[in-house]
Amino acid sequence: MKPIWIVDDDPSIRFVLEKALGREGWATRSFVQTRDVLTALSDVDAGDPARQPPQVLVSDIRMPGGSGLELLEQIRAQQPGLPVIIMTAYSDLDSAVSAFQRGAFEYLPKPFDLPKAVELIRRAVEESLREDVAEAQVPLQAEMLGQAPAMQDVFRAIGRLSQSQVTVLITGESGSGKELVARALHKHSPVSGGPFVAINTAAIPKDLLESELFGHERGAFTGAQTQRRGRFEQAEGGTLFLDEIGDMPFDLQTRLLRVLSDGHFYRVGGHQAVKAHVRVIAATHQDLELRVRDGAFREDLFHRLNVIRLRLPALRERREDVPMLTRHFLQQSARQLGVEPKRMGADAMQRLQTFGFPGNVRQLENICHWLTVMAPAQVIAVKDLPPEVLGEAMPPAGTTAAPSGVEAAVEEGVARAFVPAAAVNGHLAAPLPESTDADWVQLLGQQARQLLEHTQAHGHGEVWDQLSRRFEAQLIRSALAVTHGRRVEAAQRLGIGRNTITRKLQELGMDEDGFD
């Protein structure tokens, strides 16, 4: 294993950590200031025992010649996968929060308990070793991921079909990745140079679906002022992906059957046959055999589509793929949001693998996006997982008597704006943007107007103080509810310091509510 680097201008801190880590069998390398670390990083050589790169770096936050936060930024730019633990005095907690935001693995408050410090470094080492393995296994630009036998069968089928333009029917639960398979079939096919056109037949009203598929002539119906090419013409020379084919209206199934049979179709209102040079791939989450028996799906169309069938397994059938997919989605979300990718702790990953994932891979992707935004630290713990994974309901927002009228609606709106949507409505989603829950702002305006009118009538003004106290109290109450009363974590999620939240609790008379 590579050595652990220690950066601190205090020789006693360096000595204590060197001895403690040495007893654990770990090699160490110590530095007094940040520029020495950067020089050593530029000169590492994995083949030279004296110049090996670090497995983990532990750095003080305040040192002469450069701060630990500046060092952290430069290391994240050079070695983004290296876990960095920032040591900080108790009074520097706001700096520790800043360290988290810049990608620190964890912070270690001084004076620290030595066994706890060693345990924290051990977790960082384990995470670093897992990341080393993961980077070797996961390609950066993977179109599909999966090591489970069922997924390997799908990959083999895609490979066997790579020289064919045969019609394929993809089955699998919603969110399992059917369109990804369709795109892979197109990409590795003889028509890969042509367009890939997708249409969800369940998402388009019946009256519009025929025109969407086959196009229409000018004057074919009210509003048809020009000729329009349908999806079959748009996919000419390529692939047309018909998603949720099981929901296609029965009368349109007849028209689709005719296209698959002789390769010709008519635009709506047209009299001239159009030749379709298109490969068709269809997908459904429904049992088409059952739909045929119920008379909801044409049997002859089913046999036309069911030339080659690929069944995509649900995520609960391929739990061994959850860690790989989670790492991929966390990296993807981090790139989209422009932040450092977060990492799953071992216990959190184990808990995630036991989840049933009714929404399949799409739900896991949403969870990773939620965690990228909402998890307070770079390493995700079990307590950071969303409520549907933990299988618990959100605690009540507070213990005080519930307000009524406009005031209650305002405070509920504030809570909804700052609590994950999963905790509010039972469905996973990213945190609500400001415009989504704008009605609570309108209610706040109503409450303000009522108080201002009352102030004008009675000649005294406390509107600012009254509304500010209610707003701050509800924010803090919601944050403490989400974090089960943990003040430090609540402060981190709100983006304020621990001293600030402690002072606010005292000012608002909430300090005796039992929060730690």
Disulfide bonds with the S-S distance in Angstrom:
none
